[in-house]
Amino acid sequence: MRIAVLRANAVGDFLLALPALEALRSRFPAAAITLLGLDWHAAFLRDRPGPVADVVALPPVTGVSTMEDGHRAPPGLFTRLRERRFDLAVQIHGGGRYSNPFVRELGAGMTVGLRAPDAEPLDRWVHYADHQHETLRFLEVAALVGATADRLEPRLEVTGRDAAEVAAVLGEPPAGLVAVHPGATDPRRRWPVESFAAVADRLDRPVVVTGSRAEGDLVAGVVSAMRRPAVPLAGALSLGGLAALYRRCDLVVANDTGPRHLAAAVGTATIGVYWCGNLINAGPLSRARHRPLVSWTPACPVCGADGLDPAAPRCPHDPSWVAGIPVEAVLEQAHDLLRIDYIL
């Protein structure tokens, strides 16, 4: 009747977990699913239809809700969580070195989740290994309690509040709108702004360029490199507002980042620029409306550091590892997807 799910990280990470959350809700339809997440989860999921009934926004805990060292669970946290009397606690956060001890402290009737070789066991667990798609990884965990998926790609509801935000910021979005998103948390995953601009110019569609407030320079770079006008939107919308905007688009062209997952989850066709290793773990699982373009760069373009070995240390250089993906290749997929949308 009461299920806790630990997944306390970023937007794309949450969206990749949605099929597993839906599977749990389908298996236990009377249960309330509590997401152990972050503040942004609480704000974004409030009153949003979906498998999550409520969110507990965790304080900083090293390896669980932050990557920073030195943050132990504050006094009283586990007491408050145990008072919820969870019947099942699900760890789909990572390999479990930090998260499995955290989940075991919840006092749930059963614990299930992922386990890397250096992690404590749970009551039922699936081996955690590199190079597995995250959605399939989490569905393996859900299957430990008999939960299976109706679909593999995530789906997300857009609310009236989301749509009203877009109307307040943009008015009525034009027909045929295309969005491009040049940002990504890791600069190595960023396609050049000039490449985004070239694609946007040649689609002959109204264009909006999206990004967070911190990505304002990237958004401005795309707009200034374009020959045609485009609407810059850096930090102008909440996550829900961005979902509603993408729902009104015919296509979203983006790097491998949360907004691409968001656009796909609201039903919009997407093109994603991916480095090969990230495609394995986080690429779209279907190709009818989602097309990844892949860079096979195996090593740092500056120093040659190995990028294919997950255990190799990260070098200090931040050049794009995906810059070599041709504009023409992206345009080919964009035109194909836009024709499909027109026919539909």
Summary of the structure (lengths in Angstrom):
residues: 344
radius of gyration: 20.5
end to end distance: 41.3
largest distance: 60.8
contacts: 1161
relative contact order: 0.12
helix: 36%
strand: 18%
